[in-house]
Amino acid sequence: MRIAVVGATGMVGEVMLKVLAERNFPVTELIPVASVRSVGKEIEYKGKKYKVVGMQTAVDMKADIALFSAGGDTSLEWAPKFAAAGTTVIDNSSAWRMDPTKKLIVPEINATELTAADKIIANPNCSTIQMVLVLAPLHRKYNIKRVIVSTYQSITGTGVKAVQQLENEYAGVQGEMAYKYPIHRNAIPQCDSFEENGYTKEEMKLVRETKKILSDNTIAVTATAVRVPIVGGHSEAVNVEFSNDFDVNEVRNILHHTDGVVVQDNNDTYTYPMPMYAQGKDDVFVGRIRRDESQENTLNMWIVADNLRKGAATNTIQIAEYLIAAKLV
């Protein structure tokens, strides 16, 4: 199994390599790929050194699977070239997510939609993945009418530059700014750029991608996405209105039996999800599960996950694992 990691020197690329090693993914040949300025650099994988190659070289090497985490423009240009060479691309950018000809996959929810003909597969946005993993089994049981989500998103979602900005601000050092404002001791109510409707791209990803993954355009979704000075992962306050009534203990039980979800919900022991405990883990954590007493058939939850792992690298690799298990590559 020849595996190309495109964007191998970036923050998500590095986590992809780590997760591939941890999960003992069947790599017979690793092809680390990056931009021109990184070509020739060495990366380490399972104790061996590998030289980074450029995009065209990687296309010519005809990998079985290419895991892309190199930004939307790069994906739009290069994913079709890899696909034309016979490589199955799993793309972590927003480039292909809402393309009606491409599948948007969270393996626990909809991997069975995949076929051998799918040569470019989209990985959803990090904040969407953790939310829909919790919503999917509840939608099947109670039928979701509306979702209101407010996110508290880690600076790692922006990248290395944002982590450096926070570290500089902690240390009182002037440096390059990833954001228009300080992030230390602050919350910035803007993730990504604004669209014409006044919402940010990140907010609209939550709206559009949720409907596509759950295969239901009737679900109403509205979102507010906020950047906070956190490294460990994204947190979300999620309010869900169902068509049908529910029992809170049954909700907990359903989520307890959902693959990839861990329920942390005990007020007596002050047990609830927090990003500092989600960091480095592949699960999605849910707690503060309670009825919204202001409106019937409505539930409140707090959902946390490491955005670089399940929100990006791990979900991508789980898609690749499914492709192999289902003999689609």
C-alpha positions as a Python dict, from the first residue, in 0.01 Angstrom:
ca = {
    (1, 'M'): (0, 0, 0),
    (2, 'R'): (175, 313, -128),
    (3, 'I'): (59, 615, 71),
    (4, 'A'): (129, 979, -19),
    (5, 'V'): (87, 1241, 254),
    (6, 'V'): (42, 1575, 77),
    (7, 'G'): (128, 1863, 310),
    (8, 'A'): (348, 1630, 517),
    (9, 'T'): (543, 1917, 678),
    (10, 'G'): (231, 2108, 795),
    (11, 'M'): (56, 2084, 1130),
    (12, 'V'): (-213, 1836, 1015),
    (13, 'G'): (35, 1648, 796),
    (14, 'E'): (257, 1584, 1096),
    (15, 'V'): (-41, 1451, 1293),
    (16, 'M'): (-137, 1230, 996),
    (17, 'L'): (207, 1066, 1006),
    (18, 'K'): (173, 1016, 1380),
    (19, 'V'): (-175, 862, 1349),
    (20, 'L'): (-67, 634, 1060),
    (21, 'A'): (211, 499, 1282),
    (22, 'E'): (-11, 465, 1592),
    (23, 'R'): (-283, 277, 1404),
    (24, 'N'): (-28, 52, 1229),
    (25, 'F'): (-169, 150, 892),
    (26, 'P'): (-42, -94, 624),
    (27, 'V'): (209, 140, 458),
    (28, 'T'): (454, -41, 230),
    (29, 'E'): (587, 281, 82),
    (30, 'L'): (549, 631, 227),
    (31, 'I'): (563, 931, -6),
    (32, 'P'): (584, 1260, 188),
    (33, 'V'): (480, 1550, -38),
    (34, 'A'): (502, 1924, 16),
    (35, 'S'): (548, 2257, -161),
    (36, 'V'): (860, 2347, -357),
    (37, 'R'): (1025, 2514, -58),
    (38, 'S'): (1010, 2189, 144),
    (39, 'V'): (1129, 1951, -129),
    (40, 'G'): (1441, 1763, -19),
    (41, 'K'): (1372, 1809, 352),
    (42, 'E'): (1364, 1490, 556),
    (43, 'I'): (1078, 1366, 772),
    (44, 'E'): (1084, 1069, 1006),
    (45, 'Y'): (826, 791, 1009),
    (46, 'K'): (857, 482, 1229),
    (47, 'G'): (1228, 546, 1283),
    (48, 'K'): (1308, 581, 910),
    (49, 'K'): (1396, 899, 722),
    (50, 'Y'): (1208, 994, 406),
    (51, 'K'): (1285, 1276, 162),
    (52, 'V'): (1000, 1514, 81),
    (53, 'V'): (910, 1519, -289),
    (54, 'G'): (721, 1772, -500),
    (55, 'M'): (368, 1741, -636),
    (56, 'Q'): (440, 1620, -990),
    (57, 'T'): (695, 1366, -868),
    (58, 'A'): (432, 1230, -629),
    (59, 'V'): (170, 1207, -907),
    (60, 'D'): (419, 1012, -1121),
    (61, 'M'): (485, 771, -831),
    (62, 'K'): (121, 655, -854),
    (63, 'A'): (39, 605, -486),
    (64, 'D'): (-264, 390, -399),
    (65, 'I'): (-400, 657, -163),
    (66, 'A'): (-305, 1023, -120),
    (67, 'L'): (-397, 1194, 207),
    (68, 'F'): (-424, 1567, 127),
    (69, 'S'): (-380, 1843, 383),
    (70, 'A'): (-232, 2124, 181),
    (71, 'G'): (-510, 2383, 146),
    (72, 'G'): (-801, 2431, -92),
    (73, 'D'): (-617, 2585, -389),
    (74, 'T'): (-359, 2305, -390),
    (75, 'S'): (-636, 2045, -373),
    (76, 'L'): (-832, 2201, -659),
    (77, 'E'): (-522, 2200, -878),
    (78, 'W'): (-361, 1868, -783),
    (79, 'A'): (-628, 1626, -656),
    (80, 'P'): (-764, 1570, -1011),
    (81, 'K'): (-408, 1501, -1135),
    (82, 'F'): (-353, 1237, -865),
    (83, 'A'): (-697, 1090, -940),
    (84, 'A'): (-622, 1077, -1314),
    (85, 'A'): (-307, 877, -1233),
    (86, 'G'): (-522, 619, -1050),
    (87, 'T'): (-462, 743, -694),
    (88, 'T'): (-759, 771, -453),
    (89, 'V'): (-743, 1114, -290),
    (90, 'I'): (-885, 1184, 58),
    (91, 'D'): (-885, 1561, 89),
    (92, 'N'): (-885, 1751, 415),
    (93, 'S'): (-952, 2098, 268),
    (94, 'S'): (-1286, 2263, 194),
    (95, 'A'): (-1226, 2239, -183),
    (96, 'W'): (-1450, 1942, -266),
    (97, 'R'): (-1686, 1916, 33),
    (98, 'M'): (-1993, 2072, -125),
    (99, 'D'): (-1926, 1940, -476),
    (100, 'P'): (-2238, 1732, -552),
    (101, 'T'): (-2023, 1475, -735),
    (102, 'K'): (-1800, 1412, -428),
    (103, 'K'): (-1879, 1219, -109),
    (104, 'L'): (-1836, 1393, 229),
    (105, 'I'): (-1748, 1120, 475),
    (106, 'V'): (-1746, 1057, 849),
    (107, 'P'): (-1678, 679, 848),
    (108, 'E'): (-1900, 594, 1147),
    (109, 'I'): (-2194, 765, 973),
    (110, 'N'): (-2175, 721, 596),
    (111, 'A'): (-1865, 528, 479),
    (112, 'T'): (-2094, 274, 310),
    (113, 'E'): (-2173, 541, 46),
    (114, 'L'): (-1820, 496, -95),
    (115, 'T'): (-1745, 300, -412),
    (116, 'A'): (-1430, 217, -608),
    (117, 'A'): (-1528, 494, -852),
    (118, 'D'): (-1483, 764, -584),
    (119, 'K'): (-1131, 891, -662),
    (120, 'I'): (-1163, 1222, -471),
    (121, 'I'): (-1325, 1191, -127),
    (122, 'A'): (-1384, 1493, 97),
    (123, 'N'): (-1305, 1500, 469),
    (124, 'P'): (-1549, 1733, 652),
    (125, 'N'): (-1458, 2041, 854),
    (126, 'C'): (-1322, 1968, 1203),
    (127, 'S'): (-1604, 2140, 1391),
    (128, 'T'): (-1864, 1961, 1175),
    (129, 'I'): (-1718, 1613, 1230),
    (130, 'Q'): (-1740, 1622, 1609),
    (131, 'M'): (-2094, 1761, 1603),
    (132, 'V'): (-2245, 1522, 1346),
    (133, 'L'): (-2089, 1216, 1511),
    (134, 'V'): (-2306, 1296, 1815),
    (135, 'L'): (-2609, 1413, 1616),
    (136, 'A'): (-2634, 1118, 1372),
    (137, 'P'): (-2770, 851, 1612),
    (138, 'L'): (-3005, 1106, 1773),
    (139, 'H'): (-3137, 1210, 1430),
    (140, 'R'): (-3214, 847, 1348),
    (141, 'K'): (-3406, 808, 1673),
    (142, 'Y'): (-3583, 1142, 1725),
    (143, 'N'): (-3554, 1331, 1390),
    (144, 'I'): (-3371, 1664, 1419),
    (145, 'K'): (-3561, 1979, 1320),
    (146, 'R'): (-3311, 2250, 1418),
    (147, 'V'): (-2956, 2286, 1553),
    (148, 'I'): (-2809, 2598, 1716),
    (149, 'V'): (-2433, 2566, 1769),
    (150, 'S'): (-2178, 2801, 1925),
    (151, 'T'): (-1816, 2691, 1890),
    (152, 'Y'): (-1511, 2766, 2105),
    (153, 'Q'): (-1232, 2679, 1861),
    (154, 'S'): (-866, 2602, 1923),
    (155, 'I'): (-600, 2820, 1765),
    (156, 'T'): (-447, 2500, 1617),
    (157, 'G'): (-730, 2516, 1362),
    (158, 'T'): (-559, 2824, 1218),
    (159, 'G'): (-214, 2664, 1213),
    (160, 'V'): (142, 2705, 1336),
    (161, 'K'): (136, 3084, 1294),
    (162, 'A'): (-152, 3114, 1544),
    (163, 'V'): (20, 2890, 1799),
    (164, 'Q'): (328, 3110, 1766),
    (165, 'Q'): (118, 3426, 1813),
    (166, 'L'): (-26, 3294, 2139),
    (167, 'E'): (317, 3185, 2266),
    (168, 'N'): (459, 3528, 2179),
    (169, 'E'): (175, 3703, 2362),
    (170, 'Y'): (222, 3481, 2669),
    (171, 'A'): (588, 3579, 2670),
    (172, 'G'): (524, 3949, 2598),
    (173, 'V'): (714, 3926, 2268),
    (174, 'Q'): (618, 4122, 1955),
    (175, 'G'): (582, 3887, 1657),
    (176, 'E'): (388, 3794, 1347),
    (177, 'M'): (10, 3799, 1395),
    (178, 'A'): (-214, 3520, 1264),
    (179, 'Y'): (-521, 3720, 1375),
    (180, 'K'): (-616, 4087, 1350),
    (181, 'Y'): (-629, 4103, 1733),
    (182, 'P'): (-445, 3952, 2030),
    (183, 'I'): (-570, 3601, 2114),
    (184, 'H'): (-418, 3578, 2464),
    (185, 'R'): (-691, 3661, 2722),
    (186, 'N'): (-932, 3715, 2435),
    (187, 'A'): (-1211, 3551, 2232),
    (188, 'I'): (-1240, 3645, 1864),
    (189, 'P'): (-1590, 3595, 1716),
    (190, 'Q'): (-1453, 3526, 1370),
    (191, 'C'): (-1326, 3194, 1233),
    (192, 'D'): (-1229, 3228, 864),
    (193, 'S'): (-1349, 3511, 639),
    (194, 'F'): (-1699, 3657, 616),
    (195, 'E'): (-1952, 3559, 351),
    (196, 'E'): (-2209, 3801, 204),
    (197, 'N'): (-2478, 3691, 452),
    (198, 'G'): (-2270, 3812, 750),
    (199, 'Y'): (-2172, 3460, 860),
    (200, 'T'): (-1815, 3333, 842),
    (201, 'K'): (-1710, 3046, 616),
    (202, 'E'): (-1658, 2831, 927),
    (203, 'E'): (-2017, 2895, 1038),
    (204, 'M'): (-2157, 2814, 696),
    (205, 'K'): (-1951, 2492, 680),
    (206, 'L'): (-2137, 2376, 990),
    (207, 'V'): (-2468, 2462, 820),
    (208, 'R'): (-2402, 2306, 479),
    (209, 'E'): (-2190, 2005, 572),
    (210, 'T'): (-2427, 1885, 846),
    (211, 'K'): (-2712, 1856, 595),
    (212, 'K'): (-2495, 1673, 341),
    (213, 'I'): (-2344, 1421, 586),
    (214, 'L'): (-2681, 1343, 749),
    (215, 'S'): (-2847, 1335, 401),
    (216, 'D'): (-3125, 1567, 514),
    (217, 'N'): (-3171, 1917, 375),
    (218, 'T'): (-3468, 1980, 605),
    (219, 'I'): (-3245, 2019, 913),
    (220, 'A'): (-3219, 2389, 1002),
    (221, 'V'): (-2872, 2482, 1132),
    (222, 'T'): (-2740, 2816, 1259),
    (223, 'A'): (-2390, 2872, 1396),
    (224, 'T'): (-2160, 3118, 1571),
    (225, 'A'): (-1790, 3025, 1559),
    (226, 'V'): (-1547, 3179, 1807),
    (227, 'R'): (-1167, 3147, 1830),
    (228, 'V'): (-1037, 3106, 2187),
    (229, 'P'): (-681, 3083, 2329),
    (230, 'I'): (-693, 2703, 2359),
    (231, 'V'): (-454, 2445, 2211),
    (232, 'G'): (-622, 2110, 2293),
    (233, 'G'): (-929, 2104, 2070),
    (234, 'H'): (-1262, 2253, 1973),
    (235, 'S'): (-1562, 2280, 2208),
    (236, 'E'): (-1923, 2329, 2104),
    (237, 'A'): (-2243, 2425, 2286),
    (238, 'V'): (-2513, 2251, 2083),
    (239, 'N'): (-2890, 2303, 2116),
    (240, 'V'): (-3099, 2049, 1923),
    (241, 'E'): (-3473, 2058, 1860),
    (242, 'F'): (-3630, 1722, 1765),
    (243, 'S'): (-3963, 1634, 1604),
    (244, 'N'): (-4017, 1371, 1873),
    (245, 'D'): (-3978, 1383, 2250),
    (246, 'F'): (-3690, 1203, 2420),
    (247, 'D'): (-3579, 1069, 2755),
    (248, 'V'): (-3246, 1221, 2867),
    (249, 'N'): (-3121, 889, 3006),
    (250, 'E'): (-3206, 720, 2678),
    (251, 'V'): (-3008, 990, 2495),
    (252, 'R'): (-2707, 916, 2717),
    (253, 'N'): (-2748, 543, 2651),
    (254, 'I'): (-2767, 591, 2272),
    (255, 'L'): (-2451, 806, 2277),
    (256, 'H'): (-2276, 561, 2512),
    (257, 'H'): (-2324, 292, 2244),
    (258, 'T'): (-2211, 514, 1952),
    (259, 'D'): (-1871, 428, 1798),
    (260, 'G'): (-1618, 706, 1848),
    (261, 'V'): (-1823, 890, 2113),
    (262, 'V'): (-1740, 899, 2485),
    (263, 'V'): (-2004, 1025, 2729),
    (264, 'Q'): (-1858, 1231, 3015),
    (265, 'D'): (-2166, 1348, 3200),
    (266, 'N'): (-2183, 1335, 3579),
    (267, 'N'): (-2265, 1653, 3769),
    (268, 'D'): (-2200, 1486, 4107),
    (269, 'T'): (-1834, 1430, 4019),
    (270, 'Y'): (-1800, 1745, 3802),
    (271, 'T'): (-1736, 1523, 3499),
    (272, 'Y'): (-1773, 1693, 3161),
    (273, 'P'): (-1562, 1722, 2845),
    (274, 'M'): (-1276, 1972, 2829),
    (275, 'P'): (-1024, 2036, 2550),
    (276, 'M'): (-721, 1985, 2775),
    (277, 'Y'): (-831, 1622, 2825),
    (278, 'A'): (-936, 1566, 2462),
    (279, 'Q'): (-593, 1662, 2326),
    (280, 'G'): (-417, 1371, 2157),
    (281, 'K'): (-727, 1149, 2162),
    (282, 'D'): (-935, 1023, 1869),
    (283, 'D'): (-1275, 1015, 2040),
    (284, 'V'): (-1546, 1280, 2048),
    (285, 'F'): (-1651, 1364, 2404),
    (286, 'V'): (-2003, 1472, 2500),
    (287, 'G'): (-2146, 1593, 2831),
    (288, 'R'): (-2370, 1852, 3003),
    (289, 'I'): (-2658, 1656, 2843),
    (290, 'R'): (-2980, 1820, 2961),
    (291, 'R'): (-3326, 1915, 2849),
    (292, 'D'): (-3381, 2270, 2724),
    (293, 'E'): (-3664, 2373, 2958),
    (294, 'S'): (-3755, 2677, 2749),
    (295, 'Q'): (-3884, 2474, 2455),
    (296, 'E'): (-4032, 2127, 2406),
    (297, 'N'): (-3841, 1836, 2247),
    (298, 'T'): (-3513, 2029, 2277),
    (299, 'L'): (-3176, 1915, 2415),
    (300, 'N'): (-2855, 2092, 2520),
    (301, 'M'): (-2510, 1926, 2492),
    (302, 'W'): (-2141, 2018, 2519),
    (303, 'I'): (-1920, 1845, 2259),
    (304, 'V'): (-1538, 1846, 2257),
    (305, 'A'): (-1275, 1685, 2032),
    (306, 'D'): (-912, 1729, 1926),
    (307, 'N'): (-953, 1916, 1597),
    (308, 'L'): (-621, 1793, 1456),
    (309, 'R'): (-704, 1428, 1521),
    (310, 'K'): (-1070, 1321, 1476),
    (311, 'G'): (-1134, 1665, 1328),
    (312, 'A'): (-872, 1613, 1057),
    (313, 'A'): (-597, 1346, 1050),
    (314, 'T'): (-776, 1054, 1219),
    (315, 'N'): (-1099, 1090, 1021),
    (316, 'T'): (-897, 1100, 697),
    (317, 'I'): (-708, 785, 791),
    (318, 'Q'): (-1027, 607, 904),
    (319, 'I'): (-1166, 672, 553),
    (320, 'A'): (-850, 513, 408),
    (321, 'E'): (-887, 215, 644),
    (322, 'Y'): (-1246, 167, 525),
    (323, 'L'): (-1138, 180, 160),
    (324, 'I'): (-887, -99, 225),
    (325, 'A'): (-1126, -311, 435),
    (326, 'A'): (-1400, -280, 170),
    (327, 'K'): (-1145, -359, -106),
    (328, 'L'): (-1220, -28, -283),
    (329, 'V'): (-847, 40, -343),
}
